[in-house]
């Protein structure tokens, strides 16, 4: 695999694996007189969008480590990572009580609406949440099935199982930190950075690369080199997300841009603003951030304060620093040259994006 | 392994594996400055009770199939099943909005109380639910880790992974059926039986036995013989649970005995009552069952109607029939004699129990 990867073709291959797998699950449910709703809702969710970043990075990790042999098993492992990601998003949307995702109603909202007939609103909401929890649980289970049916060698399977487990545990802990900090943002920038590291940098970038590299039999020092690239890029990726969550255009991002502020997310942006605010500014931020009824006028005030305290510029600088750090790693990394080019391009797309 | 199993000793061994595993997880979290709350809440939950039925049946399935070699890996697989069961109960309690389990507040209630300081009641409840969803997700992930770190041979691992996956998917579908039927019980006895089959008979009895037998390298016909015993016993086990859910003594069962009626659970007991009720009785049952504010007086009326329609006696008869069917299977089964004795005794304990 010395050719540059065709990312669009890879995405399509991952999507085919996911679609065929879920079509099979829906058919199996029909045969057993079990509800097809779960497999179908999951297929719709996956079809509605997503960057397929984790599958691509998995294949890139394999290519970076000069992986040889058929690519189909690697793509299926990538599909397993995307199925796991669907699990994460579905459960996160429940925990965050989000209304929309990828421009569509979130799964728990959609299912509450589907089962509204003959139920009180509270009962329909509870059922929507319950079925969405189960669909997430099925996605988590099925991500495991995609993994161990990927036609891996025994050596590959035993190399990736522990890594997949570490990845799962890390993102769950990241979400745990995020959840328990939300609503109470403070000036604790280190905590905000820890959330970013576990919930995004490790989960979105580092572990998918590690898993791909493990499939190619990469050594520990090789994995460490991947981490040196992945962690700064992953942190910067999430900081870009946090900025878009406050300043982004909902028509482009597909999610309402007041949610993070209404929820009182403990982001680096907010922590830095609180750290550098005057007492007056801090009071205003503390009153406004986390107000579930926050409107557009108050949001504009917050945006102005995030800018006035220098927090927005500081986060842009942190993104820039990490980007440069990652570039330097790529310049001397032991990765295969075609992988380096794609990683550089992906980093650029992820950090300069508007959605 | 030709000696009868010491069930109390086995339970203790399973508990030691679980306790050591979670102590390790809490210590690892502490080192990484991650919350220890998740591992600790899970350890407390497991320590608060439970029959350890699935681990015992896993070991029994292995013994029934004349398993040879060290028992420690089999016990660890049993512990993995118990960890998975903790996941199921934690998520089920959220979906059912249950207040207590094993005589203690459910995890989502306990965590809501723990994080109440400085939050509105609604925010604390949302956080309790969110962290409990995550603790369930961690339990599901860690059940996988217990499985593949159990020191199984490659042949054992590849035999059990698909079975564990089938088990997981079945119980999730069973819960899906249960959840979407709850609040709207009808006279559809077949649907009630399907819920029982997927949520209990397969999950609690059949699959743990299959998994144990697969660890001993059992053949397909051997597994089929286990199913012939397991499915009737499992169905009877759940019917006993449904009766206890209505007529049981909360001091003995550890759960409030009005929950099933308040939720409007679609049980065989209720479906049979609705099927055999007079129009008057049906009207009364339909008004009372599923009323979230149901009190003890109305519950007594329901109990009387369940008795008067003959539903209670019919369910007792269904339990008896299945018990006898399972006894007949044991009389001619190819299982090892010590396993047969314990299976007979377990069936007796499970079906005649008062809690």
Interface residues (C-beta under 8 A of the other chain):
Chain A: X29 X32 X33 X34 X35 X37 X38 X91 X94 X95 X97 X115 X118 X119 X123 X126 X127 X129 X130 X131 X133 X134 X137 X138 X140 X141 X142 X144 X145 X148 X154 X161 X162 X165 X168 X169 X172 X173 X175 X176 X177 X179 X180 X183 X184 X194 X198
Chain B: X29 X32 X33 X34 X35 X37 X38 X91 X94 X95 X97 X115 X118 X119 X123 X126 X127 X129 X130 X131 X133 X134 X137 X138 X140 X141 X142 X144 X145 X148 X154 X161 X162 X165 X168 X169 X172 X173 X175 X176 X177 X179 X180 X183 X184 X194 X198
